[in-house]
Amino acid sequence: PSQLRPNCSARDRLTLWKPVNERVLRDSEGHELALPREIGDRIENVLAAAFAASTLETYAAGLLAFHIFCDSRGIEESQRAPCSVDLLQSWIATMAGNYAGTSIKNYLHGVRAWHIMHGVEWNIDKPTLDTIVRGAERLQPDKSKRKKRQPFTVEYITKILEDLDPKNELDAACGGCLTTSFYCAARVGELTVPTLKDFSPDRFVTPTQIRAATDRNGFQTTVIHIPHTKSSPAEGEDLYFSKQLGETNPDWWLQNHLKVNKPEPTEHLFAHAQIVGRRQGRRALTKSAFIQRIHRAARNKGLPLLQGHGIRIGVTLEYLLRGVPFDAVRVIGRWQSDAFLLYLRKHAEIMAPYLQPELHQAFIRYTMPPVR
């Protein structure tokens, strides 16, 4: 227990937990500026706004683990911030072999963010830090290694939809959300809400944010604007899909949901009616309710239970298998890097056209991104 670390929610921990050496505002020559303390607090709040709420919660776990380690070893408050290379390496060494490499990296990022947020100098040698992190990753226990997420496929989704009743309110919402998420390459959290109390029309999608677009060739696309995303919290981002052949057509399922559930303009896009006790109410589609219904359908069909992120991975593979150019797939999925290319390593059929003789040179020129 410490007055520097009050009880608070995880997302507030990085701002409310203070280092013993408080922020001092200085000029370029190191002299203290005659500015009120409120300015420093405001700086911390602005810096905190740079992180998504989920990121703050993840980083908070790292900050907690760091202070638990320091408390158990009798490390003075003044020695924790700024943190020395030796202290940081000692902490990492105690976690190595017990934690997953990704967890250790997130924990480190949390302590670093805490330093930055409170204006404490972060004098950690990056090459040294990278080396010990790499060592910790190699020592991670097998049980902590995350299994590769299996992708949703058109065939898998077709079987899931067979278990849904299009006239049932929840099923109509889940069918619309599943097919829309898939063909838009959306994150499940972008079209659902974490909990019922979290819904706000300023942050989550509503029916008013759907529009139709037609290009010069007459091709029609449905555009869905997400007002707030992790990578673009202020302006949001657009998702889009076109009509598809077969049972997974997102246009049909979305229109069916709108017809069955009739969400109001200020309601969540996939709001649906639900009986609670003896009363019928309306609620936004939560991520947990969506995943539970998809998993129940999978069990009924004798299918494996796939994770939500497999939807985005699955459509990335689907579009690549259709021959959609790599750069176009990146834009559709709003991938910020080449991370999606990692999924190609175990899917030789995607790479097959690129490995063929001259017959396929035109195909390669069309689909591969230009050399930079």
DAMO-V221987 format. One record per residue. N is the residue number from 1. RES is the residue in one letter. PHI is phi as a letter, one per 20 degrees, with the letter a starting at -180 (NA if undefined). OMEGA is omega in whole degrees, 0 to 359 (none if undefined). Layout:
((N/RES/PHI/OMEGA) (N/RES/PHI/OMEGA))
This chain:
((1/P/NA/181) (2/S/b/177) (3/Q/f/179) (4/L/f/185) (5/R/c/181) (6/P/f/174) (7/N/f/181) (8/C/a/178) (9/S/f/182) (10/A/g/184) (11/R/f/179) (12/D/e/189) (13/R/f/183) (14/L/f/180) (15/T/e/186) (16/L/e/175) (17/W/e/188) (18/K/d/169) (19/P/f/181) (20/V/f/177) (21/N/e/184) (22/E/f/179) (23/R/f/174) (24/V/c/181) (25/L/e/185) (26/R/c/175) (27/D/e/185) (28/S/f/180) (29/E/d/177) (30/G/n/179) (31/H/e/181) (32/E/f/179) (33/L/e/180) (34/A/e/180) (35/L/d/181) (36/P/f/181) (37/R/f/182) (38/E/f/179) (39/I/f/178) (40/G/f/178) (41/D/f/180) (42/R/f/178) (43/I/g/180) (44/E/f/180) (45/N/f/179) (46/V/f/178) (47/L/f/179) (48/A/f/180) (49/A/f/179) (50/A/f/183) (51/F/d/173) (52/A/f/181) (53/A/g/180) (54/S/f/178) (55/T/f/178) (56/L/f/180) (57/E/f/177) (58/T/f/180) (59/Y/f/180) (60/A/f/178) (61/A/f/178) (62/G/f/179) (63/L/f/178) (64/L/f/180) (65/A/f/180) (66/F/f/182) (67/H/f/175) (68/I/f/177) (69/F/f/182) (70/C/f/179) (71/D/f/183) (72/S/f/180) (73/R/d/178) (74/G/m/179) (75/I/f/181) (76/E/f/179) (77/E/g/182) (78/S/f/180) (79/Q/e/184) (80/R/e/180) (81/A/b/4) (82/P/f/181) (83/C/e/179) (84/S/e/177) (85/V/f/182) (86/D/f/179) (87/L/f/181) (88/L/f/180) (89/Q/f/178) (90/S/f/179) (91/W/f/180) (92/I/f/182) (93/A/f/179) (94/T/f/179) (95/M/e/183) (96/A/g/182) (97/G/n/180) (98/N/d/183) (99/Y/c/175) (100/A/f/180) (101/G/g/180) (102/T/f/178) (103/S/f/180) (104/I/f/179) (105/K/f/178) (106/N/f/178) (107/Y/f/178) (108/L/f/178) (109/H/f/178) (110/G/f/179) (111/V/f/178) (112/R/f/179) (113/A/f/178) (114/W/f/177) (115/H/f/182) (116/I/f/184) (117/M/f/183) (118/H/d/175) (119/G/m/178) (120/V/e/184) (121/E/f/180) (122/W/d/185) (123/N/d/181) (124/I/d/180) (125/D/f/185) (126/K/f/180) (127/P/g/179) (128/T/f/180) (129/L/f/179) (130/D/g/182) (131/T/f/181) (132/I/f/176) (133/V/f/178) (134/R/f/177) (135/G/f/179) (136/A/f/178) (137/E/f/181) (138/R/f/180) (139/L/e/184) (140/Q/f/181) (141/P/f/181) (142/D/g/184) (143/K/f/181) (144/S/e/180) (145/K/f/183) (146/R/f/177) (147/K/f/177) (148/K/f/181) (149/R/f/180) (150/Q/f/183) (151/P/e/167) (152/F/f/176) (153/T/c/177) (154/V/g/180) (155/E/f/179) (156/Y/f/181) (157/I/f/179) (158/T/g/180) (159/K/f/177) (160/I/f/182) (161/L/f/178) (162/E/f/181) (163/D/e/180) (164/L/e/176) (165/D/e/183) (166/P/g/181) (167/K/e/178) (168/N/e/187) (169/E/g/181) (170/L/f/181) (171/D/f/178) (172/A/f/179) (173/A/f/181) (174/C/f/177) (175/G/f/178) (176/G/f/181) (177/C/f/182) (178/L/f/183) (179/T/f/177) (180/T/f/179) (181/S/g/184) (182/F/f/187) (183/Y/f/174) (184/C/e/186) (185/A/l/183) (186/A/e/169) (187/R/f/182) (188/V/g/181) (189/G/f/179) (190/E/e/181) (191/L/d/174) (192/T/c/176) (193/V/d/180) (194/P/f/176) (195/T/b/182) (196/L/f/183) (197/K/f/182) (198/D/e/186) (199/F/f/173) (200/S/b/180) (201/P/f/177) (202/D/e/185) (203/R/d/184) (204/F/d/188) (205/V/f/177) (206/T/c/180) (207/P/g/182) (208/T/f/184) (209/Q/e/175) (210/I/d/175) (211/R/b/178) (212/A/d/178) (213/A/c/179) (214/T/c/180) (215/D/e/185) (216/R/f/179) (217/N/e/180) (218/G/n/178) (219/F/f/183) (220/Q/d/180) (221/T/c/173) (222/T/e/181) (223/V/d/178) (224/I/c/181) (225/H/e/175) (226/I/e/187) (227/P/f/183) (228/H/b/175) (229/T/c/182) (230/K/f/183) (231/S/e/178) (232/S/b/186) (233/P/f/184) (234/A/e/185) (235/E/e/184) (236/G/m/182) (237/E/b/178) (238/D/d/170) (239/L/d/178) (240/Y/b/177) (241/F/b/174) (242/S/d/178) (243/K/g/180) (244/Q/c/176) (245/L/e/174) (246/G/n/187) (247/E/f/183) (248/T/e/182) (249/N/g/183) (250/P/f/179) (251/D/f/180) (252/W/f/183) (253/W/f/178) (254/L/f/179) (255/Q/f/178) (256/N/f/178) (257/H/f/181) (258/L/f/179) (259/K/f/183) (260/V/f/188) (261/N/e/177) (262/K/l/180) (263/P/f/179) (264/E/f/182) (265/P/g/182) (266/T/e/178) (267/E/e/174) (268/H/f/182) (269/L/g/182) (270/F/d/173) (271/A/f/183) (272/H/b/178) (273/A/f/179) (274/Q/b/179) (275/I/e/177) (276/V/d/187) (277/G/m/177) (278/R/d/184) (279/R/d/177) (280/Q/e/179) (281/G/c/178) (282/R/c/182) (283/R/b/175) (284/A/f/178) (285/L/e/178) (286/T/e/180) (287/K/f/181) (288/S/f/179) (289/A/f/179) (290/F/f/182) (291/I/f/180) (292/Q/f/181) (293/R/f/178) (294/I/f/179) (295/H/f/178) (296/R/f/177) (297/A/f/180) (298/A/f/178) (299/R/f/181) (300/N/f/181) (301/K/e/180) (302/G/m/182) (303/L/d/175) (304/P/f/179) (305/L/e/183) (306/L/e/179) (307/Q/e/183) (308/G/g/181) (309/H/f/178) (310/G/f/177) (311/I/f/181) (312/R/f/177) (313/I/f/184) (314/G/f/182) (315/V/f/174) (316/T/g/178) (317/L/f/181) (318/E/f/180) (319/Y/f/178) (320/L/f/178) (321/L/f/177) (322/R/f/181) (323/G/n/177) (324/V/f/182) (325/P/g/182) (326/F/g/181) (327/D/f/179) (328/A/f/178) (329/V/f/179) (330/R/f/180) (331/V/f/180) (332/I/g/182) (333/G/e/181) (334/R/l/176) (335/W/f/182) (336/Q/f/181) (337/S/b/178) (338/D/e/184) (339/A/g/183) (340/F/f/179) (341/L/f/178) (342/L/f/182) (343/Y/f/182) (344/L/e/188) (345/R/f/182) (346/K/d/180) (347/H/c/185) (348/A/f/182) (349/E/f/178) (350/I/f/184) (351/M/e/186) (352/A/g/181) (353/P/f/182) (354/Y/f/184) (355/L/d/184) (356/Q/e/180) (357/P/f/190) (358/E/g/183) (359/L/g/187) (360/H/d/182) (361/Q/f/179) (362/A/f/179) (363/F/f/182) (364/I/f/180) (365/R/f/182) (366/Y/f/190) (367/T/e/184) (368/M/f/177) (369/P/f/181) (370/P/f/177) (371/V/f/182) (372/R/d/none))
